[in-house]
Amino acid sequence: MFSRNRTRRPVAAACPYAHHPAAAPLAPPAPGYVAGSVPGEAVAFVRQFHHEQPDAGDPAPRVRQVLSELERTGTYRHTPEELAFGARLAWRNAARCIGRLYWRSLVVRDLRHVDTPDAIAEECFEHLRAATNGGRIRPVVTVFAPDRPGRPAPRILNQQLVRYAGHRGDDGRWTGDPAGGALAAQARALGWKSGEDRFDVLPLLVRQHPGADPQWYEVPDDAALQVPLHHPGHDWFAALGLRWYAVPAISDMTLEIGGVRYPAAPFNGWYMGTEIGARNLADADRYDMLREVARRLGLDTASDRTLWRDRALVELNVAVLHSFERAGVTIADHHTESARFLTHIDRERRQGRPTPADWSWIVPPVSGGITPVYHRYYDAVDPRLRPAFLAREPG
């Protein structure tokens, strides 16, 4: 439910975030508060935590403790409760994600003590097993060691914990996923022996610190559940040999909570079918399957006016939803998920909170105009909103 390759379109913004607790202090600022600074972000987060968790009590003692720790060490350590709350808020604040109705259910694995490539890789595979959950996909985030002053933490180089490799032949044609081409080349240079299958799972690459060569790790078969694709009405579809992995675990974003950055914090929801059927398998710069599906369907591809792409796209999406359901693997359709998102907006409104949303990412890439998320404006996206999952800086 968090597609990474949407085409951007202009977004019509509705209202600012002036009333959001992370943007406006709940009480007069404490000593040491400077808006935008690490102490300022820390104070704002602690106040938001105590505001939304009334049982946590008065925030003042915790604010003093955090500011004192920052003054002594240049950073501070979140309590387990703060970490879990912050990670869930980062999902709630994710303006490009349509699946935020379930933000409270995010399973938070607190592994801040893990800071070596070997251990990170093993725990990433455990993340996948826990998230897969026998096909009943669970939203999970695994939070590894944070950056510290002068001590950057390890980074995961993969965009997702599971993704397919791309191999470009001498004739310029791709085998596999072109989006996985650069990482596949990097892994091969490090010694990874790739196959020639269209669905070779990339190894996991973990870098200990900037400038170091990354370590690579094969993803175990039991950690990467894959679903072979069939069509309920066309037996020939299975012969295309298509499949896709069950858990979309984003691994190249930084989780920022209260000024502390966690550069290795892979997280997942579950797939919305269009992410696979309308983008990954359909895009011309990905698996580019529309023409082949249209040919098998007997469609006239000589003119765009026959809408052969549209018809092939629908059948490709039918196959994805059917196959995941047949395999017992959680997947959402874009109509259901659109309705759920409006439920989320309504719940947030009743709590007095806005729902930042990027229209160009929220509206599905198939049948957008007949989903309820298409016909409305959304709260403005404030790039300063925290906690957040952020595009990670190179290094």
Phi, psi and omega in degrees: 000015182226074182291141185258359189228040181282148174285129181283141174226160180301141181249128176270113184271146185257313185204156181280179183259025187302334183263005180281136184298336179279343182261335180233122180303147181277347180206171178305138183302145176283162174304138180094353182281122172228117184305132178088344178277168176299314176301320179297316178296320180297314180296316180300318181292315180300318179295320178295319178302312182288329178293317183272349177237076187304331180293346180287344175086198182293127180286345189303313179299321180291322177300314180298320180296316181295315180296323178295317180295321177297319180295324182282321192240346184086357177208185176207166183249127175290145170290160177305323180293319178296318180299313181297315179298314181297319180294320179292322176294324178299323175290316179301328182274357186286099189294343183260004184255126181275347189262029189281359178304331187257025186301329181291340184272000181301124176279123183252116178263110183272098181237044182294343178279350183270118186215024175239149182304316181301313183290322179298315180300314181298320181286334173296321178291325175293324175304312182298319179295317180293320181290323181295314170052044179067017181108339177273083192300133177249138172291125184222142167232137175246120185255114179267190188303142177276162167295144175234160181306118180075003183223081178295140181278166178299156178237145169266127185274339181292144173292322176224154181298327174238127174201160184264147180283157172239139180231119181261123181280174180298335180275002179088355180275149182262140164251125182092208187260113178304331180295340177260011184292314183295315180292324177298317179296320179295318180294320179296322178296335179272355178117359179290134178259102182275157175269194179243014180284153178288346184231047173288124178285126179297148171287162176274130178248126181233130180251128182293315180202161182305135179093342180279149173290135178289155172263146179241149186218126175295136177280120181299147181302324184284354178260351185234077177297130179237146185247115173290141187261132177230166177239137183292342184240358183225107182296331183294340186300321182300330181291347175292340176071026182276150173204168175210156183276157192277329190243114176273087185259103180290132186227008182243027178242153179263131174270119178247124180228117175055037178086350177266133183250130177247097187285342175244099182211068182298141182216154180214152161249223170233168184286145158264135190306326183294335178299325180272306189284332183254351180234290188302317182268343187256327186301142181297332179262015174239239182276343168053052187267357188297317183295320179293318177297318179298319179299316180294330179281351181077028182275153177278110182260012183286338183220141176297337184290346175282352181057037181295325178296317181298315183291319177294323180297317179299315181293326176296320178289325174301316181297319180297309181298317180299316185291316178296318179296318180296326180277355181074031182249131181301132172205148179251149170264160189288336177288312180296316184292327177296317178295320178297324181295321177293329173297318177299314179302317181295319178296318179295320179299320180293338176271001180078023182244145173282169175234094179298135182209134176266107186307321185291344176257330183286321181289126183297152180281000175234132174055037183307317185291346178253017171253149184291342181286345183287323195263050180195166173265165180228163177297145183299148178268116179261113183295349179271354184296129178225155358295161185199153165268122188244147171301130187276140176289146179300150177126000000 
